[in-house]
Amino acid sequence: MKKFEGSCHCGSVKFTFSIPDIDHAMRCDCSLCSRKGMVMSATVIPPEEIKIRSEQDALSTYQFGTESARHYFCNRCGIHTFVETRLNPGHYRVNLGCIDELDALRLPEIIYDGRNL
């Protein structure tokens, strides 16, 4: 397992997670993700492999539709940091753009059909 660190733009929300590696990314075509343009981890991260730290009251969530997925963002700088998945509650996908040492836009991508869920 490899450990990665990420944060929002202002640093109020930080997270670390461990997965085997990041060799490709995922984009979801649901109405929210397509508007955000977020490049997410293709690997779903179980709760025991992610640690989330935020300054008091900095982390907010947004839910829509079935309200089963939780989209987390920093309410200070507006960056969407990760999402708690609809199909695996308690498991996460992270915004790869929040990882400084990774060029998320250069990774090969798979498209997730969130529009038809």
C-alpha positions as CSV (number, residue, x, y, z in Angstrom):
1,M,0.0,0.0,0.0
2,K,1.1,3.5,-0.8
3,K,0.2,6.5,1.4
4,F,-1.0,9.7,-0.2
5,E,-1.8,13.1,1.4
6,G,-4.3,15.7,0.1
7,S,-5.9,19.0,1.1
8,C,-8.2,21.6,-0.1
9,H,-6.8,24.8,-1.6
10,C,-6.7,26.8,1.7
11,G,-5.5,23.8,3.8
12,S,-8.5,23.8,6.2
13,V,-9.4,20.2,5.1
14,K,-6.6,17.6,4.9
15,F,-6.7,13.9,4.4
16,T,-4.4,10.9,4.1
17,F,-5.3,7.6,2.5
18,S,-3.6,4.3,1.5
19,I,-4.2,2.4,-1.7
20,P,-2.0,0.1,-3.8
21,D,-1.2,3.0,-6.3
22,I,-2.8,5.6,-8.5
23,D,-2.4,4.6,-12.2
24,H,-5.7,5.9,-13.6
25,A,-8.6,8.2,-12.6
26,M,-12.3,8.2,-12.8
27,R,-14.8,10.8,-13.9
28,C,-18.5,10.5,-13.0
29,D,-21.0,11.9,-15.5
30,C,-23.8,12.6,-13.0
31,S,-25.3,16.1,-12.9
32,L,-23.1,17.2,-10.0
33,C,-19.8,15.6,-10.9
34,S,-19.9,16.7,-14.5
35,R,-20.4,20.3,-13.3
36,K,-17.6,20.1,-10.8
37,G,-15.2,18.5,-13.3
38,M,-13.6,16.5,-10.5
39,V,-11.0,13.8,-11.4
40,M,-11.6,11.1,-8.7
41,S,-9.7,8.1,-7.5
42,A,-10.7,5.0,-9.5
43,T,-10.1,3.0,-6.4
44,V,-12.7,3.0,-3.7
45,I,-11.1,3.7,-0.4
46,P,-12.4,1.8,2.7
47,P,-12.9,3.8,5.9
48,E,-10.0,2.2,7.7
49,E,-7.6,3.5,4.9
50,I,-8.6,7.2,5.0
51,K,-8.0,9.8,7.8
52,I,-9.8,13.1,7.5
53,R,-8.8,16.2,9.4
54,S,-10.4,19.6,9.2
55,E,-10.4,22.8,11.1
56,Q,-13.6,23.4,13.1
57,D,-16.7,23.8,10.8
58,A,-14.6,23.8,7.6
59,L,-16.0,20.6,6.1
60,S,-19.5,20.6,4.6
61,T,-21.5,18.0,2.7
62,Y,-23.9,18.2,-0.2
63,Q,-26.4,15.6,-1.1
64,F,-29.0,15.4,-3.8
65,G,-31.3,12.9,-5.5
66,T,-31.4,9.8,-3.4
67,E,-29.2,11.5,-0.8
68,S,-27.2,8.3,-0.4
69,A,-23.8,9.8,-1.7
70,R,-22.2,12.5,0.4
71,H,-20.1,15.1,-1.5
72,Y,-17.7,16.8,0.9
73,F,-16.2,20.2,0.3
74,C,-14.3,22.9,2.2
75,N,-16.8,25.7,2.9
76,R,-13.9,28.2,3.1
77,C,-12.3,27.8,-0.3
78,G,-15.0,25.7,-2.0
79,I,-12.8,22.7,-3.1
80,H,-14.6,19.4,-3.3
81,T,-12.2,17.0,-1.5
82,F,-13.9,13.6,-1.6
83,V,-17.2,11.8,-1.9
84,E,-18.7,9.0,0.2
85,T,-20.0,6.7,-2.4
86,R,-23.6,5.8,-3.1
87,L,-23.0,2.1,-3.7
88,N,-20.5,1.6,-0.9
89,P,-21.6,3.8,2.0
90,G,-18.7,4.6,4.3
91,H,-16.2,4.2,1.5
92,Y,-14.7,7.1,-0.4
93,R,-13.3,8.4,-3.7
94,V,-10.9,11.4,-3.4
95,N,-10.4,14.3,-5.6
96,L,-7.0,13.6,-7.2
97,G,-6.5,17.3,-7.9
98,C,-6.1,17.7,-4.1
99,I,-2.8,15.7,-4.1
100,D,0.1,18.1,-4.8
101,E,2.6,15.5,-6.1
102,L,0.1,14.0,-8.6
103,D,-0.8,15.4,-12.0
104,A,-4.4,14.1,-12.1
105,L,-5.1,15.5,-15.5
106,R,-2.5,13.4,-17.1
107,L,-3.8,10.1,-15.8
108,P,-5.9,7.8,-18.1
109,E,-9.5,8.0,-17.2
110,I,-12.5,5.8,-17.0
111,I,-16.0,7.2,-17.1
112,Y,-18.5,6.2,-14.5
113,D,-22.2,6.2,-15.6
114,G,-23.6,8.1,-12.6
115,R,-26.1,9.8,-14.8
116,N,-28.1,6.5,-15.1
117,L,-28.1,5.4,-11.4
